[in-house]
Amino acid sequence: MSAISIDRASPVPLYYQVARQLESAIESGALTAGTRLENEVDLSERLGLSRPTVRAAFGYLVNKGLVIRRRGTGTLVAERPIDRDLRLTSLHDDLAASGLTPATRVLKNEVDHADSAAAAALEIPEGALVISLRRIRFADGEPVAVMNNVLPAGLLHLSTSMLDEHGLYQLLRAAGIRLASATQRMSARNATAAEARLLGEPRGTALLTMERIARDESGRPVEFGRHVYRPARYAFTITMPESQTAG
């Protein structure tokens, strides 16, 4: 653990002094991903601080996604989060653009019947045939998202080997399908037992969620995505034009 100095005469809150020094050590690389931080009891005794003060410092770091807490393991420095600009691109493309190595495990690739949500999103009758996909996306070997996609049946041929090696939007473009617009909805919820297992997280961990309806140049819905992401490894960035930022 990097040396931490406390200035009790400073007007800066003690918890924030601790948090900022740990944050700087993480950002500089002095504390690398996976490093276990000193536990609250030991750190509070070493610095002469109360446990609530140290707990508040760790809470600050957790809220910023810089550390994660795991039962039985302690507080660990988190992996560098993937910051994704909200554009009409696939996660596979964004990971590659970030200098990470994307990989995919295909869990489902079959023709199915559209449920009510997929039917409404794709503007097709409920029960109509669709291509149903479920995949885990990895970045440098670490799982970051579970992706569920539904496409109209007959839109294109998607083999499992193709999905293993390429992003979905790359395959759509190769088939001559040009995406022109999308509607996205972001939220958060607790992981199901299955999602937690696939992402290597404890059951009930909070996950980021995104629903997307993508349309081609004619305005036809061609893809409905329902994805969940590990928040410690993922963030979304929205850039708005000046006309939309006026208070």
C-alpha positions as CSV (number, residue, x, y, z in Angstrom):
1,M,0.0,0.0,0.0
2,S,1.3,3.5,-0.9
3,A,2.3,5.8,1.9
4,I,-0.6,8.0,3.1
5,S,-0.1,11.2,5.0
6,I,-2.8,12.9,7.0
7,D,-2.9,16.6,7.7
8,R,-5.3,17.1,10.7
9,A,-5.0,20.9,10.5
10,S,-6.3,20.9,6.9
11,P,-9.9,21.9,6.3
12,V,-10.1,18.9,3.8
13,P,-12.1,16.1,5.4
14,L,-9.9,13.2,6.6
15,Y,-11.8,10.6,4.6
16,Y,-11.2,12.6,1.4
17,Q,-7.5,13.0,2.1
18,V,-7.2,9.2,2.3
19,A,-9.5,8.6,-0.7
20,R,-7.6,11.1,-3.0
21,Q,-4.2,9.7,-2.2
22,L,-5.4,6.2,-2.9
23,E,-7.1,7.5,-6.1
24,S,-3.9,9.1,-7.3
25,A,-1.9,5.9,-6.6
26,I,-4.5,3.9,-8.7
27,E,-4.5,6.4,-11.5
28,S,-0.7,6.6,-11.6
29,G,-0.3,2.8,-11.7
30,A,1.4,2.6,-8.3
31,L,-1.6,0.5,-7.3
32,T,-2.3,-1.9,-10.1
33,A,-5.5,-3.8,-11.0
34,G,-6.1,-6.7,-8.6
35,T,-4.0,-5.2,-5.8
36,R,-5.7,-5.8,-2.4
37,L,-5.9,-2.7,-0.2
38,E,-5.2,-2.8,3.5
39,N,-8.4,-3.7,5.4
40,E,-10.3,-1.0,7.3
41,V,-9.2,-2.1,10.7
42,D,-5.5,-2.2,9.9
43,L,-5.6,1.1,7.9
44,S,-7.6,3.0,10.6
45,E,-5.2,1.8,13.3
46,R,-2.1,2.7,11.2
47,L,-3.4,6.2,10.4
48,G,-5.0,6.8,13.7
49,L,-8.4,7.3,12.2
50,S,-11.8,5.9,13.0
51,R,-13.2,3.0,11.0
52,P,-16.1,5.1,9.7
53,T,-13.6,7.6,8.3
54,V,-11.7,4.8,6.4
55,R,-15.0,3.2,5.4
56,A,-16.1,6.5,3.9
57,A,-12.8,6.7,1.9
58,F,-13.3,3.2,0.5
59,G,-16.9,4.1,-0.3
60,Y,-15.7,7.1,-2.3
61,L,-13.4,4.8,-4.3
62,V,-16.2,2.2,-4.8
63,N,-18.6,4.8,-6.1
64,K,-16.0,6.0,-8.7
65,G,-15.5,2.4,-9.9
66,L,-11.8,2.4,-8.8
67,V,-12.1,-0.5,-6.3
68,I,-14.4,-3.4,-5.7
69,R,-15.3,-5.2,-2.5
70,R,-15.6,-8.9,-2.4
71,R,-16.7,-11.0,0.5
72,G,-13.8,-13.1,1.8
73,T,-11.3,-11.3,-0.5
74,G,-11.4,-7.7,0.7
75,T,-11.1,-4.5,-1.3
76,L,-9.3,-4.8,-4.6
77,V,-8.2,-2.3,-7.2
78,A,-10.6,-2.6,-10.1
79,E,-9.7,-3.2,-13.7
80,R,-9.6,-0.1,-16.0
81,P,-13.2,0.6,-16.9
82,I,-14.2,0.5,-20.6
83,D,-15.7,3.9,-21.4
84,R,-18.1,3.5,-24.3
85,D,-19.3,6.5,-26.3
86,L,-23.0,6.1,-27.2
87,R,-22.8,5.8,-30.9
88,L,-24.2,3.3,-33.3
89,T,-21.4,0.8,-32.9
90,S,-21.1,-2.7,-31.5
91,L,-19.3,-3.5,-28.3
92,H,-16.9,-5.7,-30.3
93,D,-15.8,-2.7,-32.3
94,D,-15.6,-0.4,-29.3
95,L,-13.4,-2.9,-27.4
96,A,-11.0,-3.2,-30.3
97,A,-10.9,0.6,-30.7
98,S,-10.0,0.9,-27.0
99,G,-6.9,-1.3,-27.6
100,L,-8.5,-4.3,-25.9
101,T,-8.8,-7.8,-27.3
102,P,-12.5,-8.7,-27.8
103,A,-13.7,-12.3,-27.6
104,T,-17.1,-13.9,-27.7
105,R,-18.7,-17.1,-26.3
106,V,-22.0,-17.9,-28.1
107,L,-24.5,-19.4,-25.7
108,K,-27.5,-19.3,-28.1
109,N,-28.0,-18.9,-31.8
110,E,-31.3,-20.3,-33.0
111,V,-34.6,-19.5,-34.6
112,D,-37.2,-18.8,-32.0
113,H,-40.6,-17.1,-31.6
114,A,-40.8,-13.4,-30.8
115,D,-42.0,-12.6,-27.3
116,S,-44.2,-9.5,-26.8
117,A,-41.2,-7.2,-26.1
118,A,-39.3,-8.3,-29.2
119,A,-42.4,-8.2,-31.4
120,A,-43.2,-4.6,-30.3
121,A,-39.5,-3.5,-30.8
122,L,-39.2,-5.2,-34.3
123,E,-42.8,-4.2,-35.3
124,I,-43.7,-7.8,-36.1
125,P,-46.5,-10.1,-34.8
126,E,-46.0,-11.7,-31.5
127,G,-44.8,-15.3,-32.1
128,A,-43.3,-14.5,-35.4
129,L,-40.0,-16.3,-36.2
130,V,-36.8,-14.4,-35.2
131,I,-33.1,-15.1,-34.8
132,S,-32.4,-15.2,-31.1
133,L,-28.8,-14.7,-29.9
134,R,-27.2,-14.8,-26.4
135,R,-23.5,-14.2,-26.0
136,I,-20.9,-13.3,-23.4
137,R,-18.4,-10.6,-24.5
138,F,-14.9,-10.7,-23.1
139,A,-12.2,-7.9,-23.0
140,D,-8.7,-9.3,-22.6
141,G,-10.1,-12.5,-21.4
142,E,-12.4,-11.0,-18.7
143,P,-16.2,-11.1,-19.1
144,V,-17.8,-7.6,-19.4
145,A,-21.3,-8.1,-20.8
146,V,-24.0,-10.6,-21.5
147,M,-25.8,-9.7,-24.7
148,N,-29.2,-10.8,-25.9
149,N,-30.1,-9.9,-29.5
150,V,-33.2,-10.6,-31.6
151,L,-33.4,-10.1,-35.3
152,P,-36.1,-10.8,-37.9
153,A,-35.8,-14.3,-39.3
154,G,-34.4,-14.3,-42.8
155,L,-32.6,-11.0,-42.4
156,L,-29.2,-12.7,-42.8
157,H,-27.4,-16.0,-42.0
158,L,-25.4,-16.0,-38.8
159,S,-23.3,-19.1,-38.0
160,T,-21.9,-19.5,-34.5
161,S,-18.4,-19.4,-35.9
162,M,-19.1,-16.0,-37.5
163,L,-20.4,-14.7,-34.2
164,D,-17.4,-16.0,-32.4
165,E,-15.0,-14.0,-34.6
166,H,-17.0,-10.9,-35.5
167,G,-19.2,-8.3,-34.0
168,L,-22.9,-8.4,-34.9
169,Y,-22.9,-5.0,-36.6
170,Q,-19.9,-5.9,-38.6
171,L,-21.8,-8.9,-39.9
172,L,-24.8,-6.8,-40.7
173,R,-22.7,-4.4,-42.7
174,A,-21.1,-7.3,-44.5
175,A,-24.6,-8.5,-45.5
176,G,-25.4,-5.1,-47.0
177,I,-27.6,-3.9,-44.1
178,R,-26.8,-0.3,-43.2
179,L,-27.8,0.9,-39.8
180,A,-28.9,4.5,-39.7
181,S,-30.4,5.1,-36.3
182,A,-31.1,3.5,-32.9
183,T,-33.2,4.1,-29.8
184,Q,-31.4,3.2,-26.5
185,R,-32.6,3.0,-23.0
186,M,-30.2,2.6,-20.1
187,S,-30.9,1.6,-16.5
188,A,-29.6,-0.6,-13.7
189,R,-30.8,-3.7,-11.8
190,N,-29.5,-6.5,-9.7
191,A,-28.0,-9.5,-11.5
192,T,-29.9,-12.8,-11.7
193,A,-28.1,-15.9,-10.5
194,A,-27.4,-16.9,-14.1
195,E,-26.0,-13.5,-15.0
196,A,-23.8,-13.3,-11.9
197,R,-22.4,-16.7,-12.8
198,L,-21.6,-15.8,-16.4
199,L,-20.0,-12.5,-15.4
200,G,-18.1,-13.8,-12.4
201,E,-19.9,-11.5,-9.9
202,P,-21.7,-12.2,-6.7
203,R,-25.5,-12.8,-7.0
204,G,-27.4,-9.6,-6.7
205,T,-24.6,-7.4,-7.9
206,A,-25.9,-4.2,-9.5
207,L,-25.5,-4.3,-13.3
208,L,-25.9,-1.7,-16.0
209,T,-28.6,-2.5,-18.6
210,M,-29.2,-1.3,-22.1
211,E,-32.0,-1.9,-24.5
212,R,-31.5,-0.9,-28.1
213,I,-33.7,-0.9,-31.2
214,A,-31.6,-0.4,-34.3
215,R,-33.1,0.6,-37.7
216,D,-31.7,0.5,-41.2
217,E,-31.8,3.3,-43.7
218,S,-35.4,2.7,-44.6
219,G,-36.4,3.0,-41.0
220,R,-37.1,-0.7,-40.6
221,P,-36.2,-2.2,-37.2
222,V,-33.5,-4.8,-37.8
223,E,-32.2,-5.5,-34.3
224,F,-33.5,-5.5,-30.7
225,G,-30.8,-5.8,-28.0
226,R,-31.1,-6.4,-24.3
227,H,-27.7,-6.3,-22.6
228,V,-26.2,-6.3,-19.1
229,Y,-22.8,-4.9,-18.2
230,R,-20.4,-5.1,-15.2
231,P,-20.4,-1.5,-13.9
232,A,-16.9,-1.9,-12.4
233,R,-15.6,-2.5,-16.0
234,Y,-18.0,-0.4,-18.0
235,A,-19.2,3.1,-18.4
236,F,-21.3,5.0,-21.0
237,T,-20.4,8.5,-22.3
238,I,-23.0,10.7,-23.9
239,T,-21.9,13.8,-25.9
240,M,-24.7,16.3,-26.5
241,P,-24.7,19.2,-29.0
242,E,-24.7,22.7,-27.4
243,S,-28.3,23.2,-28.3
244,Q,-29.3,20.4,-26.0
245,T,-27.2,21.4,-23.0
246,A,-28.8,24.8,-22.3
247,G,-30.3,24.9,-18.8
